[in-house]
Amino acid sequence: MLHMDLLMQSLPIMGNGMLGIFIVTGVIIGVVTLLNKITSGE
C-alpha cells in the first residue's frame, strides 16, 4: 500500500541526498582533473 502523503514528505529529504551525492561527485571529478593537470607538466 502506497501512502502518498508520506511519499511527498520524504521527497525533499531524498532530493537533498541526491543533490549531496552529485556535489561530492563533482568535487571529486574536479580534484582529479586538477591533479592530472598539475602532475602532467612534463
Distance bins in CASP14 RR format, pairs under 12 A and 6 or more apart:
PFRMAT RR
TARGET T0000
AUTHOR 0000-0000-0000
RMODE 2
METHOD distances of the structure
MODEL  1
1 7 0 0 0 0 0 1 0 0 0 0 0
2 8 0 0 0 0 0 1 0 0 0 0 0
2 10 0 0 0 0 0 1 0 0 0 0 0
3 9 0 0 0 0 1 0 0 0 0 0 0
3 10 0 0 0 0 1 0 0 0 0 0 0
4 10 0 0 0 0 0 1 0 0 0 0 0
4 11 0 0 0 0 0 1 0 0 0 0 0
5 11 0 0 0 0 0 1 0 0 0 0 0
6 13 0 0 0 0 0 1 0 0 0 0 0
6 14 0 0 0 0 0 1 0 0 0 0 0
7 13 0 0 0 0 0 1 0 0 0 0 0
7 14 0 0 0 0 1 0 0 0 0 0 0
8 14 0 0 0 0 0 1 0 0 0 0 0
10 16 0 0 0 0 0 1 0 0 0 0 0
10 17 0 0 0 0 0 1 0 0 0 0 0
11 17 0 0 0 0 0 1 0 0 0 0 0
11 18 0 0 0 0 0 1 0 0 0 0 0
12 18 0 0 0 0 0 1 0 0 0 0 0
12 19 0 0 0 0 0 1 0 0 0 0 0
13 19 0 0 0 0 0 1 0 0 0 0 0
13 20 0 0 0 0 0 1 0 0 0 0 0
14 20 0 0 0 0 0 1 0 0 0 0 0
14 21 0 0 0 0 0 1 0 0 0 0 0
15 21 0 0 0 0 1 0 0 0 0 0 0
15 22 0 0 0 0 1 0 0 0 0 0 0
15 23 0 0 0 0 0 1 0 0 0 0 0
16 22 0 0 0 0 0 1 0 0 0 0 0
16 23 0 0 0 0 0 1 0 0 0 0 0
17 23 0 0 0 0 1 0 0 0 0 0 0
17 24 0 0 0 0 1 0 0 0 0 0 0
17 25 0 0 0 0 0 1 0 0 0 0 0
18 24 0 0 0 0 0 1 0 0 0 0 0
18 25 0 0 0 0 0 1 0 0 0 0 0
19 25 0 0 0 0 0 1 0 0 0 0 0
19 26 0 0 0 0 0 1 0 0 0 0 0
20 26 0 0 0 0 1 0 0 0 0 0 0
20 27 0 0 0 0 1 0 0 0 0 0 0
20 28 0 0 0 0 0 1 0 0 0 0 0
21 27 0 0 0 0 0 1 0 0 0 0 0
21 28 0 0 0 0 0 1 0 0 0 0 0
22 28 0 0 0 0 0 1 0 0 0 0 0
22 29 0 0 0 0 0 1 0 0 0 0 0
23 29 0 0 0 0 0 1 0 0 0 0 0
23 30 0 0 0 0 0 1 0 0 0 0 0
24 30 0 0 0 0 0 1 0 0 0 0 0
24 31 0 0 0 0 0 1 0 0 0 0 0
25 31 0 0 0 0 0 1 0 0 0 0 0
25 32 0 0 0 0 0 1 0 0 0 0 0
26 32 0 0 0 0 1 0 0 0 0 0 0
26 33 0 0 0 0 1 0 0 0 0 0 0
26 34 0 0 0 0 0 1 0 0 0 0 0
27 33 0 0 0 0 0 1 0 0 0 0 0
27 34 0 0 0 0 0 1 0 0 0 0 0
28 34 0 0 0 0 0 1 0 0 0 0 0
28 35 0 0 0 0 0 1 0 0 0 0 0
29 35 0 0 0 0 0 1 0 0 0 0 0
29 36 0 0 0 0 0 1 0 0 0 0 0
30 36 0 0 0 0 1 0 0 0 0 0 0
30 37 0 0 0 0 1 0 0 0 0 0 0
30 38 0 0 0 0 0 1 0 0 0 0 0
31 37 0 0 0 0 0 1 0 0 0 0 0
31 38 0 0 0 0 0 1 0 0 0 0 0
32 38 0 0 0 0 0 1 0 0 0 0 0
32 39 0 0 0 0 0 1 0 0 0 0 0
33 39 0 0 0 0 0 1 0 0 0 0 0
33 40 0 0 0 0 0 1 0 0 0 0 0
34 40 0 0 0 0 0 1 0 0 0 0 0
35 41 0 0 0 0 0 1 0 0 0 0 0
END
